[in-house]
Amino acid sequence: MTELVDRIVARKAKIVVIGQGYVGLPLAVRASEVGFSVTGFDLDAGKVSSLCAGVSYVGDVTDERLGRALASGFNPTADPSDLSGFDIAVISVPTPLVEGRPDLSFIEAAGLVLATHLRPGACVVLESTTYPGTTEELLAPLLEKNAGLTRADYFLGYSPERVDPGNARFSFEVTPKVVSGDRAESLAVIAEFFSLLVSEVVPVATCAEAEMTKLLENTFRHVNIALVNELARYAFELDIDVWRVIDAAATKPFGFMRFEPGPGVGGHCLPIDPTYLAWKVREHLGYSFRFVELANDVNDHMPEYVVGRLTHMLNEESRSVKGSRIVLLGLAYKAGTGDWRESPSAKIANQLSDLGALVSICDPHVDPSRSGDYASLLVPFSEASLRDSDLVVLLVGHPEFDPELIASNASLILDTRNILRGVEFTGEVL
Ligand SMILES: NC(=O)c1ccc[n+]([C@@H]2O[C@H](COP(=O)([O-])OP(=O)(O)OC[C@H]3O[C@@H](n4cnc5c(N)ncnc54)[C@H](O)[C@@H]3O)[C@@H](O)[C@H]2O)c1
């Protein structure tokens, strides 16, 4: 056993988590809960002061949990000198696309700040979603050059995150975590650390396998959502209820997995991660990853399709989109979260506003102070908001969106999530 494994088992290892967002904050709080000394580093001073004040902006971490972590020494900070003396650093920074290409500048910046404090015998784990090869081909040389170390001096690995914001059943702690290392000793350190945080760790042979595992998981979801989205469009034209078709197919006890149509995909994962994989395949092999490109095409066009359906519904009422009062239920990209990054609701709101509609949005999960340009459109979810509309569009299945209340107060509804199933209402289902 290495000395670091001993320190981990004894909870003596100093943990730092770079990036205190949807992924990094729950990890930091969990590590604190199991007894580690944890520093949560983020460049966003506003986030750090909110955390220091005990106010969490991540739904899966309650203020109570955060308060307990702070009381036991959790240290949110924007000061890089607080990283000194770390034993294990986990990097959970964004990996966006810029003009359709992976942007690894956040990982590079995190690597640079860590290199200053990387000592022999310490460990660095990349957790951000990225294309296969990033850990060993990009992060490792950057760490080694700037820390003046060789690979044998420290431990390195990759462990993807599977956090599903708002999922009450599969929290971070009970979701198996894939782990990898650049060599057996690194894997042993990283597996030992994460086994104290989650119920099960799943070791894989190489960092690239772990990196690709994450991309397979998200590409699988992306492609299957595109399949049902395209099916929903054709089923509507054929006058077949796609939801009843999916219900029936889902009774097959093997070989079928349920996916549901919707207004498009959002969040930090599905609209972005498959393109990381497609980029790697194109860049290194020269092939196009056709499944990913097709799924992108189908899912990207869903907001436009929803706007088309709304336009048609209003037309049937002898109304135009221009001047109609349209209430969107949900700005977040999925139920139970306030995260509206890449949200199809935002695209639909923009398209409707461009057409001259009077758009308002109800979303009890979105903090108005973190809703950017949409703050002025947010209204409470209430009978009055529903009544004061020509058309209500159900975009997100938040539990607060009471089907009876919506059906009895809205004059015309497009339900893109089949939330009103079993309730009588005037309107259509996607
Ligand atoms: N959100 C999810 O559901 C989810 C799930 C699985 C994987 N991921 C992946 O995890 C990674 C992080 O995603 P997220 O949703 O937590 O992002 P996020 O934007 O919520 O959080 C990232 C944080 O990193 C901070 N940051 C950026 N550069 C930094 C730096 N150099 N030093 C310190 N802090 C820095 C930002 O200020 C931000 O607070 C991404 O690669 C994402 O694809 C996200």
The ligand as a MOL file (V3000), in Angstrom:
LIG
                    3D

  0  0  0     0  0            999 V3000
M  V30 BEGIN CTAB
M  V30 COUNTS 44 48 0 0 0
M  V30 BEGIN ATOM
M  V30 1 N -24.1600 19.0980 -14.1750 0
M  V30 2 C -24.2540 17.8140 -14.4170 0
M  V30 3 O -25.3340 17.2270 -14.3200 0
M  V30 4 C -23.0270 17.0000 -14.7880 0
M  V30 5 C -23.1060 15.6060 -14.6940 0
M  V30 6 C -21.9870 14.8450 -14.9910 0
M  V30 7 C -20.8190 15.4740 -15.4320 0
M  V30 8 N -20.7820 16.8360 -15.5490 0 CHG=1
M  V30 9 C -19.5230 17.4290 -15.9930 0
M  V30 10 O -18.8350 17.9580 -14.8650 0
M  V30 11 C -18.1030 19.1380 -15.2370 0
M  V30 12 C -18.5390 20.3040 -14.3700 0
M  V30 13 O -19.9190 20.5480 -14.6360 0
M  V30 14 P -20.8260 21.3920 -13.6410 0
M  V30 15 O -22.2370 21.1380 -14.0770 0
M  V30 16 O -20.4570 21.1570 -12.2270 0 CHG=-1
M  V30 17 O -20.3840 22.8730 -14.0500 0
M  V30 18 P -20.6810 24.2280 -13.2480 0
M  V30 19 O -20.5890 25.3110 -14.2290 0
M  V30 20 O -21.9220 24.0650 -12.4180 0
M  V30 21 O -19.4730 24.3150 -12.2200 0
M  V30 22 C -18.1490 24.4930 -12.6120 0
M  V30 23 C -17.5030 25.4760 -11.6510 0
M  V30 24 O -16.1270 25.5540 -11.9800 0
M  V30 25 C -15.6960 26.8860 -11.7270 0
M  V30 26 N -14.4410 27.0800 -12.4370 0
M  V30 27 C -14.2130 27.2530 -13.7530 0
M  V30 28 N -12.8980 27.3270 -13.9930 0
M  V30 29 C -12.2630 27.1980 -12.8060 0
M  V30 30 C -10.9100 27.1820 -12.3880 0
M  V30 31 N -9.9210 27.2980 -13.2780 0
M  V30 32 N -10.6350 27.0640 -11.0810 0
M  V30 33 C -11.6400 26.9370 -10.1840 0
M  V30 34 N -12.9480 26.9330 -10.5090 0
M  V30 35 C -13.2460 27.0590 -11.8090 0
M  V30 36 C -16.8510 27.7270 -12.2080 0
M  V30 37 O -16.8320 29.0190 -11.6220 0
M  V30 38 C -18.0540 26.8860 -11.7500 0
M  V30 39 O -18.5050 27.2890 -10.4520 0
M  V30 40 C -18.3600 19.3270 -16.7140 0
M  V30 41 O -17.3460 18.7000 -17.4420 0
M  V30 42 C -19.6660 18.5830 -16.9360 0
M  V30 43 O -19.8150 18.1330 -18.2650 0
M  V30 44 C -21.8540 17.6030 -15.2210 0
M  V30 END ATOM
M  V30 BEGIN BOND
M  V30 1 1 1 2
M  V30 2 2 2 3
M  V30 3 1 2 4
M  V30 4 1 4 5
M  V30 5 2 4 44
M  V30 6 2 5 6
M  V30 7 1 6 7
M  V30 8 2 7 8
M  V30 9 1 8 9
M  V30 10 1 8 44
M  V30 11 1 9 10
M  V30 12 1 9 42
M  V30 13 1 10 11
M  V30 14 1 11 12
M  V30 15 1 11 40
M  V30 16 1 12 13
M  V30 17 1 13 14
M  V30 18 2 14 15
M  V30 19 1 14 16
M  V30 20 1 14 17
M  V30 21 1 17 18
M  V30 22 2 18 19
M  V30 23 1 18 20
M  V30 24 1 18 21
M  V30 25 1 21 22
M  V30 26 1 22 23
M  V30 27 1 23 24
M  V30 28 1 23 38
M  V30 29 1 24 25
M  V30 30 1 25 26
M  V30 31 1 25 36
M  V30 32 1 26 27
M  V30 33 1 26 35
M  V30 34 2 27 28
M  V30 35 1 28 29
M  V30 36 1 29 30
M  V30 37 2 29 35
M  V30 38 1 30 31
M  V30 39 2 30 32
M  V30 40 1 32 33
M  V30 41 2 33 34
M  V30 42 1 34 35
M  V30 43 1 36 37
M  V30 44 1 36 38
M  V30 45 1 38 39
M  V30 46 1 40 41
M  V30 47 1 40 42
M  V30 48 1 42 43
M  V30 END BOND
M  V30 END CTAB
M  END
